[in-house]
């Protein structure tokens, strides 16, 4: 898996891709690249012990 970070319409976006290059997750848009980096780091910090909440 790997993250892609890119600019679209003056905003920063990220997506997580599987080994086969299929998108498996993506985030919202961010005005600042630093905010986008922080969102990626939050996703990187999740573990199997991160709870899943059913709505």
C-alpha positions, 0 to 999 in steps of 0.5 A: 500500500502507499499514499498519493498526495496531489493538488487539485483545483488549488487544494491538496488531497490524498488517497491510499492505494493498494499494491494493485494500484486500486484506491482503497481510501481517500480524504477530503480536500485541504487548503494547506499541504501541511494539513493534508500531511497531518491527515495522512499521519493520522491514518498511518497512526491507526492500528488493529486496536482502533475501534470501529463504530457502527452507525 
